[in-house]
Amino acid sequence: MLWILRFSGFFSAAVVMIILSPSIQSFPPAEAIRSSNLDGHLRFPVLLSPPDYLPQLSFRRSTTFRNADECRFSDRQTRGKTDVCDPSLVHIAITLDVEYLRGSIAAVHSILLNSLCPENVFFHFLVSETNLESLVRSTFPQLKFKVYYFDPEIVRSLISTSVRQALEQPLNYARNYLADLLETCVKRVIYLDSDLVVVDDIEKLWATDLGSRTIGAPEYCHANFTKYFTSGFWSDRRFSGTFRGRKPCYFNTGVMVIDLVKWRRAQYTKWIERWMEVQKSDRIYDLGSLPPYLLVFAGNVAPIEHRWNQHGLGGDNVKGSCRDLHPGPYSLLHWSGSGKPWLRLDSKQPCPLDFLWSPYDLYGHSH
C-alpha cells in the first residue's frame, strides 16, 4: 500500500508540475559512456548532427533523484564515477527511436521516480538510426547510461512480414543481441519495452530468482498457445515437435529478466536466428519478434508475478479498443497493442488508463 500512496502523491505533484511548467534548472553533465570496444557490425557509425525533426522532440528536464539512506554504495560510485561493471548496479536495457522516444522517456522517468535507489540504476539504450543521446542527457542530467548502436542490417534479411508493420522494425529485434552488445561483465539485465511505466521499485524485479533458467517473465498458461503459430507449424512434426516434453506457456517479451551468462554460454541468439530463417521459408507464425522466443524458451521460463506485466493496455491489434486492468495488484503497466497512450492523449481520445501513464510524460507541452 505504501507505493500506492507514493504514486497518488506524485500524481498530484505531476499535475501541478505540468500546469506550472517551472523554469529549467542547471545541472552538472550527465554521465554518458560510449562503447570503445564494439567490433564488427556493432560499431557506432559516424555520428551526424541531429536530424531537423529532433528539435521538435523537446522534453522537460527531470528533477534530481537521490538514493535513500539505506541504499548501498560501492567505492566506484563514491569516487564520483560509475563503472558499468560495478556489481551494485541494476541494469536496464531499452530501445530509443524517434517514434517511441516519448514512451521511452516516460519509462525511464517512472523507474527513477519509484526506485528506492535510483542512483544505482544503469540504463543501456539501444539505437539504430538517430543521435538521441543529447536529448536523454538534457532530460536526465545525472542519469547513468550508455548508448549502443544496433545495425539494422543484422536482422533486415531475417524479418518476415507481420500482422502490424510496427512489429517489423529492426530495432524490435535488438533484444536478441543484448548478450553481444553489452559488456561481458554485465551478467544480468532487465529488458523493457518503450510503451510501459514502472510504478514500483525496480530492484524487486531485479532480485528475481531465475534458478537454472535463462530468462524470467510473467507467464500466462491459460492463453491459447496454439494461436501463436500457423496450422502449417502444428501439422509438421519437424516444427511442432520442438515442444515435445515441455509445457509451453505464453509470455510477453516486453518485460524480461535475462541471465546473460547463461545466454552467452548456450548461444541463444543463434537459436533465435535459426527459427527466423525457418519462418522465411515456411511461414510458421504471423507475429513479429515474439514467436522465436516462445520456440526457444516457452516451458522453460522462470515465472514472475503477473503484477510485473499488466500488458495489453494498448487494446487489440485491429480496433485499438480500451482495455481494463487484469485482476490483482500491479507494479508495471504495459500499453502493448496498437494504441499508445501519448497518441490517444494528444488526439483527445484517451482511454481511462492512459491517465496512469501521463504523470510520467516529460514531453514539452501539457495535455
HUQUI-V921576 format. One record per backbone hydrogen bond with DSSP energy under -0.5 kcal/mol. CO is the residue of the C=O (numbers start at 1). NH is the residue of the N-H. Records with the same first field share a line. If there is no record, write none. Layout:
CO=NH ; NH
This chain:
1=5
2=6
3=7
4=8
5=9
6=10
7=11
8=12
9=13
10=14
11=15
12=16
13=17
14=18
15=19
16=20
17=21
30=32
31=145
32=34
33=147
39=42
40=43
41=151
51=54
52=55
53=56
54=57
56=58
58=364
68=71
74=77 ; 78
75=79
76=81
77=80
81=83
83=86
86=89
89=91
90=122
91=190
92=124
93=192
94=126
97=101
98=101
100=104
101=105
102=106
103=107
104=108
105=109
106=110
107=111
108=112
109=113
110=114
111=115
112=115
115=118
116=68
117=120
118=121
120=90
121=144
122=92
123=125 ; 146
124=94
125=127 ; 148
126=96
127=150
130=132
132=136
133=137
134=138
135=139
136=140
139=62
140=143
143=31 ; 145
144=123
145=33
146=125
147=35
148=127 ; 150
149=151
151=154
152=155 ; 156
153=157
155=158 ; 159
156=159
164=167
165=168
166=169
169=172
170=173
171=174
173=176
174=177
175=178
177=180 ; 181
178=182
183=186
185=187
187=260 ; 261
189=191 ; 258
190=93
191=256
195=335
197=199 ; 333
200=202
201=204 ; 205
202=206
203=207
205=208
208=210
210=213
214=259
215=302
216=257
217=304
218=252
220=223 ; 250
223=225
224=227
225=228
226=229
230=234
231=235
232=236
233=236 ; 240
235=237
236=239 ; 240
237=241
239=242
240=243
241=244
243=246
246=248
250=220
252=255
254=193
256=191 ; 258
257=216
258=189 ; 260
259=263
260=264
261=265
262=266
263=267 ; 268
267=270 ; 271
268=272
269=273
270=274
271=275
272=276
273=277
274=278
275=279
276=280
277=281
278=282
279=283
284=230
286=163
289=293
290=293 ; 294
291=295
292=296
293=297 ; 298
294=298
297=300
301=303
302=217
305=308
306=309
307=331 ; 332
309=311
310=334
312=315
314=339
316=320
331=199
332=310
333=197 ; 335
334=313 ; 336
336=314
338=340
340=344
341=345
342=346
343=347
344=349
345=348
351=354
352=355
353=356
354=357 ; 358
357=360
358=361
362=60
